[in-house]
Amino acid sequence: MSAYHWAKDALAKRAEYHRTRREIEALSPTLAIEDLGLNPYDAKAIAKRAVYG
């Protein structure tokens, strides 16, 4: 993989991580915990797992 493609992929993943984290943090705690089984306070770890594996 060329440096250009590596950088492009890294930037895309970073943007997806931040977008996912913001969306999780924006959820009301009641909705997130009761309906989705997510804790919005763990948004950082959840987004990292979702994007980077």
mmCIF file as Biopython writes it, N, C-alpha, C and O atoms, coordinates in Angstrom:
data_model
#
loop_
_atom_site.group_PDB
_atom_site.id
_atom_site.type_symbol
_atom_site.label_atom_id
_atom_site.label_alt_id
_atom_site.label_comp_id
_atom_site.label_asym_id
_atom_site.label_entity_id
_atom_site.label_seq_id
_atom_site.pdbx_PDB_ins_code
_atom_site.Cartn_x
_atom_site.Cartn_y
_atom_site.Cartn_z
_atom_site.occupancy
_atom_site.B_iso_or_equiv
_atom_site.auth_seq_id
_atom_site.auth_asym_id
_atom_site.pdbx_PDB_model_num
ATOM 1   N N  . MET A ? 1  ? 0.859   -1.174 0.000  1.0 0.0 1  A 1 
ATOM 2   C CA . MET A ? 1  ? 0.000   0.000  0.000  1.0 0.0 1  A 1 
ATOM 3   C C  . MET A ? 1  ? 0.900   1.231  0.000  1.0 0.0 1  A 1 
ATOM 4   O O  . MET A ? 1  ? 1.858   1.312  0.770  1.0 0.0 1  A 1 
ATOM 5   N N  . SER A ? 2  ? 0.589   2.170  -0.855 1.0 0.0 2  A 1 
ATOM 6   C CA . SER A ? 2  ? 1.396   3.386  -0.937 1.0 0.0 2  A 1 
ATOM 7   C C  . SER A ? 2  ? 1.125   4.292  0.265  1.0 0.0 2  A 1 
ATOM 8   O O  . SER A ? 2  ? 0.117   4.147  0.957  1.0 0.0 2  A 1 
ATOM 9   N N  . ALA A ? 3  ? 2.026   5.207  0.492  1.0 0.0 3  A 1 
ATOM 10  C CA . ALA A ? 3  ? 1.883   6.137  1.612  1.0 0.0 3  A 1 
ATOM 11  C C  . ALA A ? 3  ? 0.608   6.967  1.454  1.0 0.0 3  A 1 
ATOM 12  O O  . ALA A ? 3  ? -0.060  7.276  2.442  1.0 0.0 3  A 1 
ATOM 13  N N  . TYR A ? 4  ? 0.273   7.323  0.225  1.0 0.0 4  A 1 
ATOM 14  C CA . TYR A ? 4  ? -0.939  8.103  -0.030 1.0 0.0 4  A 1 
ATOM 15  C C  . TYR A ? 4  ? -2.178  7.329  0.409  1.0 0.0 4  A 1 
ATOM 16  O O  . TYR A ? 4  ? -3.041  7.866  1.103  1.0 0.0 4  A 1 
ATOM 17  N N  . HIS A ? 5  ? -2.260  6.063  0.000  1.0 0.0 5  A 1 
ATOM 18  C CA . HIS A ? 5  ? -3.429  5.258  0.353  1.0 0.0 5  A 1 
ATOM 19  C C  . HIS A ? 5  ? -3.484  4.996  1.856  1.0 0.0 5  A 1 
ATOM 20  O O  . HIS A ? 5  ? -4.563  4.994  2.448  1.0 0.0 5  A 1 
ATOM 21  N N  . TRP A ? 6  ? -2.333  4.779  2.467  1.0 0.0 6  A 1 
ATOM 22  C CA . TRP A ? 6  ? -2.284  4.566  3.914  1.0 0.0 6  A 1 
ATOM 23  C C  . TRP A ? 6  ? -2.795  5.805  4.650  1.0 0.0 6  A 1 
ATOM 24  O O  . TRP A ? 6  ? -3.605  5.693  5.570  1.0 0.0 6  A 1 
ATOM 25  N N  . ALA A ? 7  ? -2.318  6.992  4.240  1.0 0.0 7  A 1 
ATOM 26  C CA . ALA A ? 7  ? -2.736  8.239  4.887  1.0 0.0 7  A 1 
ATOM 27  C C  . ALA A ? 7  ? -4.222  8.496  4.662  1.0 0.0 7  A 1 
ATOM 28  O O  . ALA A ? 7  ? -4.928  8.913  5.580  1.0 0.0 7  A 1 
ATOM 29  N N  . LYS A ? 8  ? -4.690  8.252  3.458  1.0 0.0 8  A 1 
ATOM 30  C CA . LYS A ? 8  ? -6.108  8.450  3.143  1.0 0.0 8  A 1 
ATOM 31  C C  . LYS A ? 8  ? -6.980  7.529  3.995  1.0 0.0 8  A 1 
ATOM 32  O O  . LYS A ? 8  ? -8.009  7.956  4.518  1.0 0.0 8  A 1 
ATOM 33  N N  . ASP A ? 9  ? -6.571  6.272  4.136  1.0 0.0 9  A 1 
ATOM 34  C CA . ASP A ? 9  ? -7.310  5.314  4.952  1.0 0.0 9  A 1 
ATOM 35  C C  . ASP A ? 9  ? -7.293  5.722  6.425  1.0 0.0 9  A 1 
ATOM 36  O O  . ASP A ? 9  ? -8.315  5.639  7.107  1.0 0.0 9  A 1 
ATOM 37  N N  . ALA A ? 10 ? -6.142  6.158  6.910  1.0 0.0 10 A 1 
ATOM 38  C CA . ALA A ? 10 ? -6.025  6.571  8.317  1.0 0.0 10 A 1 
ATOM 39  C C  . ALA A ? 10 ? -6.915  7.776  8.609  1.0 0.0 10 A 1 
ATOM 40  O O  . ALA A ? 10 ? -7.566  7.822  9.653  1.0 0.0 10 A 1 
ATOM 41  N N  . LEU A ? 11 ? -6.951  8.741  7.711  1.0 0.0 11 A 1 
ATOM 42  C CA . LEU A ? 11 ? -7.796  9.921  7.908  1.0 0.0 11 A 1 
ATOM 43  C C  . LEU A ? 11 ? -9.281  9.564  7.864  1.0 0.0 11 A 1 
ATOM 44  O O  . LEU A ? 11 ? -10.081 10.111 8.624  1.0 0.0 11 A 1 
ATOM 45  N N  . ALA A ? 12 ? -9.638  8.655  6.982  1.0 0.0 12 A 1 
ATOM 46  C CA . ALA A ? 12 ? -11.039 8.234  6.889  1.0 0.0 12 A 1 
ATOM 47  C C  . ALA A ? 12 ? -11.467 7.510  8.169  1.0 0.0 12 A 1 
ATOM 48  O O  . ALA A ? 12 ? -12.567 7.734  8.673  1.0 0.0 12 A 1 
ATOM 49  N N  . LYS A ? 13 ? -10.600 6.646  8.690  1.0 0.0 13 A 1 
ATOM 50  C CA . LYS A ? 13 ? -10.926 5.941  9.932  1.0 0.0 13 A 1 
ATOM 51  C C  . LYS A ? 13 ? -11.011 6.911  11.100 1.0 0.0 13 A 1 
ATOM 52  O O  . LYS A ? 13 ? -11.882 6.768  11.958 1.0 0.0 13 A 1 
ATOM 53  N N  . ARG A ? 14 ? -10.126 7.888  11.144 1.0 0.0 14 A 1 
ATOM 54  C CA . ARG A ? 14 ? -10.151 8.878  12.223 1.0 0.0 14 A 1 
ATOM 55  C C  . ARG A ? 14 ? -11.461 9.660  12.199 1.0 0.0 14 A 1 
ATOM 56  O O  . ARG A ? 14 ? -12.066 9.899  13.244 1.0 0.0 14 A 1 
ATOM 57  N N  . ALA A ? 15 ? -11.896 10.059 11.001 1.0 0.0 15 A 1 
ATOM 58  C CA . ALA A ? 15 ? -13.159 10.792 10.869 1.0 0.0 15 A 1 
ATOM 59  C C  . ALA A ? 15 ? -14.332 9.916  11.292 1.0 0.0 15 A 1 
ATOM 60  O O  . ALA A ? 15 ? -15.247 10.385 11.970 1.0 0.0 15 A 1 
ATOM 61  N N  . GLU A ? 16 ? -14.309 8.648  10.895 1.0 0.0 16 A 1 
ATOM 62  C CA . GLU A ? 16 ? -15.384 7.727  11.272 1.0 0.0 16 A 1 
ATOM 63  C C  . GLU A ? 16 ? -15.406 7.512  12.780 1.0 0.0 16 A 1 
ATOM 64  O O  . GLU A ? 16 ? -16.480 7.441  13.379 1.0 0.0 16 A 1 
ATOM 65  N N  . TYR A ? 17 ? -14.228 7.406  13.403 1.0 0.0 17 A 1 
ATOM 66  C CA . TYR A ? 17 ? -14.138 7.247  14.852 1.0 0.0 17 A 1 
ATOM 67  C C  . TYR A ? 17 ? -14.780 8.438  15.559 1.0 0.0 17 A 1 
ATOM 68  O O  . TYR A ? 17 ? -15.596 8.258  16.464 1.0 0.0 17 A 1 
ATOM 69  N N  . HIS A ? 18 ? -14.415 9.653  15.150 1.0 0.0 18 A 1 
ATOM 70  C CA . HIS A ? 18 ? -14.955 10.846 15.800 1.0 0.0 18 A 1 
ATOM 71  C C  . HIS A ? 18 ? -16.462 10.980 15.576 1.0 0.0 18 A 1 
ATOM 72  O O  . HIS A ? 18 ? -17.191 11.381 16.483 1.0 0.0 18 A 1 
ATOM 73  N N  . ARG A ? 19 ? -16.927 10.648 14.381 1.0 0.0 19 A 1 
ATOM 74  C CA . ARG A ? 19 ? -18.358 10.705 14.083 1.0 0.0 19 A 1 
ATOM 75  C C  . ARG A ? 19 ? -19.118 9.695  14.957 1.0 0.0 19 A 1 
ATOM 76  O O  . ARG A ? 19 ? -20.156 10.026 15.531 1.0 0.0 19 A 1 
ATOM 77  N N  . THR A ? 20 ? -18.606 8.485  15.053 1.0 0.0 20 A 1 
ATOM 78  C CA . THR A ? 20 ? -19.245 7.447  15.861 1.0 0.0 20 A 1 
ATOM 79  C C  . THR A ? 20 ? -19.262 7.836  17.330 1.0 0.0 20 A 1 
ATOM 80  O O  . THR A ? 20 ? -20.273 7.666  18.012 1.0 0.0 20 A 1 
ATOM 81  N N  . ARG A ? 21 ? -18.150 8.354  17.813 1.0 0.0 21 A 1 
ATOM 82  C CA . ARG A ? 21 ? -18.066 8.759  19.224 1.0 0.0 21 A 1 
ATOM 83  C C  . ARG A ? 21 ? -19.064 9.871  19.542 1.0 0.0 21 A 1 
ATOM 84  O O  . ARG A ? 21 ? -19.741 9.829  20.569 1.0 0.0 21 A 1 
ATOM 85  N N  . ARG A ? 22 ? -19.151 10.870 18.654 1.0 0.0 22 A 1 
ATOM 86  C CA . ARG A ? 22 ? -20.105 11.973 18.875 1.0 0.0 22 A 1 
ATOM 87  C C  . ARG A ? 22 ? -21.534 11.463 18.892 1.0 0.0 22 A 1 
ATOM 88  O O  . ARG A ? 22 ? -22.338 11.898 19.715 1.0 0.0 22 A 1 
ATOM 89  N N  . GLU A ? 23 ? -21.858 10.542 17.988 1.0 0.0 23 A 1 
ATOM 90  C CA . GLU A ? 23 ? -23.225 10.017 17.934 1.0 0.0 23 A 1 
ATOM 91  C C  . GLU A ? 23 ? -23.577 9.241  19.199 1.0 0.0 23 A 1 
ATOM 92  O O  . GLU A ? 23 ? -24.691 9.361  19.709 1.0 0.0 23 A 1 
ATOM 93  N N  . ILE A ? 24 ? -22.648 8.458  19.701 1.0 0.0 24 A 1 
ATOM 94  C CA . ILE A ? 24 ? -22.905 7.700  20.930 1.0 0.0 24 A 1 
ATOM 95  C C  . ILE A ? 24 ? -23.049 8.645  22.112 1.0 0.0 24 A 1 
ATOM 96  O O  . ILE A ? 24 ? -23.951 8.481  22.933 1.0 0.0 24 A 1 
ATOM 97  N N  . GLU A ? 25 ? -22.174 9.626  22.204 1.0 0.0 25 A 1 
ATOM 98  C CA . GLU A ? 25 ? -22.229 10.583 23.312 1.0 0.0 25 A 1 
ATOM 99  C C  . GLU A ? 25 ? -23.497 11.428 23.282 1.0 0.0 25 A 1 
ATOM 100 O O  . GLU A ? 25 ? -23.943 11.912 24.323 1.0 0.0 25 A 1 
ATOM 101 N N  . ALA A ? 26 ? -24.081 11.609 22.103 1.0 0.0 26 A 1 
ATOM 102 C CA . ALA A ? 26 ? -25.283 12.430 21.969 1.0 0.0 26 A 1 
ATOM 103 C C  . ALA A ? 26 ? -26.550 11.690 22.397 1.0 0.0 26 A 1 
ATOM 104 O O  . ALA A ? 26 ? -27.586 12.318 22.615 1.0 0.0 26 A 1 
ATOM 105 N N  . LEU A ? 27 ? -26.481 10.375 22.520 1.0 0.0 27 A 1 
ATOM 106 C CA . LEU A ? 27 ? -27.651 9.597  22.928 1.0 0.0 27 A 1 
ATOM 107 C C  . LEU A ? 27 ? -28.010 9.904  24.375 1.0 0.0 27 A 1 
ATOM 108 O O  . LEU A ? 27 ? -27.137 10.149 25.207 1.0 0.0 27 A 1 
ATOM 109 N N  . SER A ? 28 ? -29.294 9.886  24.658 1.0 0.0 28 A 1 
ATOM 110 C CA . SER A ? 28 ? -29.698 10.048 26.058 1.0 0.0 28 A 1 
ATOM 111 C C  . SER A ? 28 ? -29.289 8.774  26.792 1.0 0.0 28 A 1 
ATOM 112 O O  . SER A ? 28 ? -29.387 7.685  26.229 1.0 0.0 28 A 1 
ATOM 113 N N  . PRO A ? 29 ? -28.837 8.890  28.026 1.0 0.0 29 A 1 
ATOM 114 C CA . PRO A ? 29 ? -28.402 7.704  28.769 1.0 0.0 29 A 1 
ATOM 115 C C  . PRO A ? 29 ? -29.495 6.637  28.886 1.0 0.0 29 A 1 
ATOM 116 O O  . PRO A ? 29 ? -29.203 5.443  28.822 1.0 0.0 29 A 1 
ATOM 117 N N  . THR A ? 30 ? -30.727 7.055  29.054 1.0 0.0 30 A 1 
ATOM 118 C CA . THR A ? 30 ? -31.822 6.091  29.182 1.0 0.0 30 A 1 
ATOM 119 C C  . THR A ? 30 ? -31.986 5.289  27.896 1.0 0.0 30 A 1 
ATOM 120 O O  . THR A ? 30 ? -32.076 4.062  27.935 1.0 0.0 30 A 1 
ATOM 121 N N  . LEU A ? 31 ? -32.024 5.969  26.772 1.0 0.0 31 A 1 
ATOM 122 C CA . LEU A ? 31 ? -32.167 5.292  25.486 1.0 0.0 31 A 1 
ATOM 123 C C  . LEU A ? 31 ? -30.979 4.383  25.227 1.0 0.0 31 A 1 
ATOM 124 O O  . LEU A ? 31 ? -31.150 3.233  24.823 1.0 0.0 31 A 1 
ATOM 125 N N  . ALA A ? 32 ? -29.789 4.887  25.455 1.0 0.0 32 A 1 
ATOM 126 C CA . ALA A ? 32 ? -28.586 4.116  25.165 1.0 0.0 32 A 1 
ATOM 127 C C  . ALA A ? 32 ? -28.500 2.857  26.008 1.0 0.0 32 A 1 
ATOM 128 O O  . ALA A ? 32 ? -28.196 1.782  25.490 1.0 0.0 32 A 1 
ATOM 129 N N  . ILE A ? 33 ? -28.763 2.976  27.289 1.0 0.0 33 A 1 
ATOM 130 C CA . ILE A ? 33 ? -28.612 1.835  28.191 1.0 0.0 33 A 1 
ATOM 131 C C  . ILE A ? 33 ? -29.760 0.847  28.048 1.0 0.0 33 A 1 
ATOM 132 O O  . ILE A ? 33 ? -29.527 -0.351 27.887 1.0 0.0 33 A 1 
ATOM 133 N N  . GLU A ? 34 ? -30.991 1.331  28.104 1.0 0.0 34 A 1 
ATOM 134 C CA . GLU A ? 34 ? -32.144 0.430  28.099 1.0 0.0 34 A 1 
ATOM 135 C C  . GLU A ? 34 ? -32.423 -0.176 26.722 1.0 0.0 34 A 1 
ATOM 136 O O  . GLU A ? 34 ? -32.699 -1.371 26.622 1.0 0.0 34 A 1 
ATOM 137 N N  . ASP A ? 35 ? -32.355 0.623  25.673 1.0 0.0 35 A 1 
ATOM 138 C CA . ASP A ? 35 ? -32.724 0.130  24.348 1.0 0.0 35 A 1 
ATOM 139 C C  . ASP A ? 35 ? -31.556 -0.475 23.579 1.0 0.0 35 A 1 
ATOM 140 O O  . ASP A ? 35 ? -31.723 -1.483 22.892 1.0 0.0 35 A 1 
ATOM 141 N N  . LEU A ? 36 ? -30.383 0.128  23.690 1.0 0.0 36 A 1 
ATOM 142 C CA . LEU A ? 36 ? -29.249 -0.315 22.880 1.0 0.0 36 A 1 
ATOM 143 C C  . LEU A ? 36 ? -28.213 -1.110 23.660 1.0 0.0 36 A 1 
ATOM 144 O O  . LEU A ? 36 ? -27.372 -1.786 23.067 1.0 0.0 36 A 1 
ATOM 145 N N  . GLY A ? 37 ? -28.268 -1.036 24.968 1.0 0.0 37 A 1 
ATOM 146 C CA . GLY A ? 37 ? -27.297 -1.750 25.779 1.0 0.0 37 A 1 
ATOM 147 C C  . GLY A ? 37 ? -25.923 -1.106 25.760 1.0 0.0 37 A 1 
ATOM 148 O O  . GLY A ? 37 ? -24.917 -1.767 26.014 1.0 0.0 37 A 1 
ATOM 149 N N  . LEU A ? 38 ? -25.881 0.178  25.460 1.0 0.0 38 A 1 
ATOM 150 C CA . LEU A ? 38 ? -24.614 0.917  25.424 1.0 0.0 38 A 1 
ATOM 151 C C  . LEU A ? 38 ? -24.563 1.902  26.576 1.0 0.0 38 A 1 
ATOM 152 O O  . LEU A ? 38 ? -25.589 2.442  26.991 1.0 0.0 38 A 1 
ATOM 153 N N  . ASN A ? 39 ? -23.383 2.129  27.082 1.0 0.0 39 A 1 
ATOM 154 C CA . ASN A ? 39 ? -23.194 3.163  28.087 1.0 0.0 39 A 1 
ATOM 155 C C  . ASN A ? 39 ? -22.514 4.343  27.395 1.0 0.0 39 A 1 
ATOM 156 O O  . ASN A ? 39 ? -21.375 4.206  26.949 1.0 0.0 39 A 1 
ATOM 157 N N  . PRO A ? 40 ? -23.175 5.497  27.290 1.0 0.0 40 A 1 
ATOM 158 C CA . PRO A ? 40 ? -22.593 6.630  26.575 1.0 0.0 40 A 1 
ATOM 159 C C  . PRO A ? 40 ? -21.274 7.100  27.180 1.0 0.0 40 A 1 
ATOM 160 O O  . PRO A ? 40 ? -20.491 7.782  26.519 1.0 0.0 40 A 1 
ATOM 161 N N  . TYR A ? 41 ? -21.030 6.735  28.440 1.0 0.0 41 A 1 
ATOM 162 C CA . TYR A ? 41 ? -19.771 7.126  29.063 1.0 0.0 41 A 1 
ATOM 163 C C  . TYR A ? 41 ? -18.607 6.275  28.549 1.0 0.0 41 A 1 
ATOM 164 O O  . TYR A ? 41 ? -17.445 6.618  28.766 1.0 0.0 41 A 1 
ATOM 165 N N  . ASP A ? 42 ? -18.913 5.180  27.875 1.0 0.0 42 A 1 
ATOM 166 C CA . ASP A ? 42 ? -17.901 4.326  27.259 1.0 0.0 42 A 1 
ATOM 167 C C  . ASP A ? 42 ? -17.784 4.591  25.755 1.0 0.0 42 A 1 
ATOM 168 O O  . ASP A ? 42 ? -17.280 3.746  25.016 1.0 0.0 42 A 1 
ATOM 169 N N  . ALA A ? 43 ? -18.237 5.737  25.309 1.0 0.0 43 A 1 
ATOM 170 C CA . ALA A ? 43 ? -18.272 6.049  23.881 1.0 0.0 43 A 1 
ATOM 171 C C  . ALA A ? 43 ? -16.900 5.928  23.229 1.0 0.0 43 A 1 
ATOM 172 O O  . ALA A ? 43 ? -16.790 5.466  22.093 1.0 0.0 43 A 1 
ATOM 173 N N  . LYS A ? 44 ? -15.875 6.333  23.928 1.0 0.0 44 A 1 
ATOM 174 C CA . LYS A ? 44 ? -14.517 6.281  23.380 1.0 0.0 44 A 1 
ATOM 175 C C  . LYS A ? 44 ? -14.129 4.835  23.037 1.0 0.0 44 A 1 
ATOM 176 O O  . LYS A ? 44 ? -13.657 4.564  21.933 1.0 0.0 44 A 1 
ATOM 177 N N  . ALA A ? 45 ? -14.326 3.922  23.973 1.0 0.0 45 A 1 
ATOM 178 C CA . ALA A ? 45 ? -13.959 2.527  23.761 1.0 0.0 45 A 1 
ATOM 179 C C  . ALA A ? 45 ? -14.855 1.864  22.715 1.0 0.0 45 A 1 
ATOM 180 O O  . ALA A ? 45 ? -14.382 1.074  21.898 1.0 0.0 45 A 1 
ATOM 181 N N  . ILE A ? 46 ? -16.136 2.184  22.742 1.0 0.0 46 A 1 
ATOM 182 C CA . ILE A ? 46 ? -17.080 1.594  21.788 1.0 0.0 46 A 1 
ATOM 183 C C  . ILE A ? 46 ? -16.740 2.034  20.365 1.0 0.0 46 A 1 
ATOM 184 O O  . ILE A ? 46 ? -16.719 1.215  19.446 1.0 0.0 46 A 1 
ATOM 185 N N  . ALA A ? 47 ? -16.475 3.317  20.187 1.0 0.0 47 A 1 
ATOM 186 C CA . ALA A ? 47 ? -16.132 3.834  18.852 1.0 0.0 47 A 1 
ATOM 187 C C  . ALA A ? 47 ? -14.818 3.244  18.365 1.0 0.0 47 A 1 
ATOM 188 O O  . ALA A ? 47 ? -14.687 2.905  17.189 1.0 0.0 47 A 1 
ATOM 189 N N  . LYS A ? 48 ? -13.849 3.118  19.257 1.0 0.0 48 A 1 
ATOM 190 C CA . LYS A ? 48 ? -12.550 2.548  18.866 1.0 0.0 48 A 1 
ATOM 191 C C  . LYS A ? 48 ? -12.721 1.116  18.387 1.0 0.0 48 A 1 
ATOM 192 O O  . LYS A ? 48 ? -12.159 0.731  17.362 1.0 0.0 48 A 1 
ATOM 193 N N  . ARG A ? 49 ? -13.499 0.320  19.129 1.0 0.0 49 A 1 
ATOM 194 C CA . ARG A ? 49 ? -13.746 -1.071 18.735 1.0 0.0 49 A 1 
ATOM 195 C C  . ARG A ? 49 ? -14.499 -1.156 17.405 1.0 0.0 49 A 1 
ATOM 196 O O  . ARG A ? 49 ? -14.203 -2.008 16.568 1.0 0.0 49 A 1 
ATOM 197 N N  . ALA A ? 50 ? -15.466 -0.271 17.223 1.0 0.0 50 A 1 
ATOM 198 C CA . ALA A ? 50 ? -16.280 -0.298 16.010 1.0 0.0 50 A 1 
ATOM 199 C C  . ALA A ? 50 ? -15.475 0.055  14.767 1.0 0.0 50 A 1 
ATOM 200 O O  . ALA A ? 50 ? -15.695 -0.520 13.701 1.0 0.0 50 A 1 
ATOM 201 N N  . VAL A ? 51 ? -14.546 0.991  14.896 1.0 0.0 51 A 1 
ATOM 202 C CA . VAL A ? 51 ? -13.801 1.463  13.729 1.0 0.0 51 A 1 
ATOM 203 C C  . VAL A ? 51 ? -12.511 0.679  13.507 1.0 0.0 51 A 1 
ATOM 204 O O  . VAL A ? 51 ? -12.210 0.276  12.384 1.0 0.0 51 A 1 
ATOM 205 N N  . TYR A ? 52 ? -11.765 0.467  14.561 1.0 0.0 52 A 1 
ATOM 206 C CA . TYR A ? 52 ? -10.441 -0.142 14.425 1.0 0.0 52 A 1 
ATOM 207 C C  . TYR A ? 52 ? -10.401 -1.639 14.716 1.0 0.0 52 A 1 
ATOM 208 O O  . TYR A ? 52 ? -9.406  -2.313 14.451 1.0 0.0 52 A 1 
ATOM 209 N N  . GLY A ? 53 ? -11.486 -2.134 15.256 1.0 0.0 53 A 1 
ATOM 210 C CA . GLY A ? 53 ? -11.545 -3.571 15.534 1.0 0.0 53 A 1 
ATOM 211 C C  . GLY A ? 53 ? -11.116 -3.945 16.915 1.0 0.0 53 A 1 
ATOM 212 O O  . GLY A ? 53 ? -11.122 -5.125 17.266 1.0 0.0 53 A 1 
#
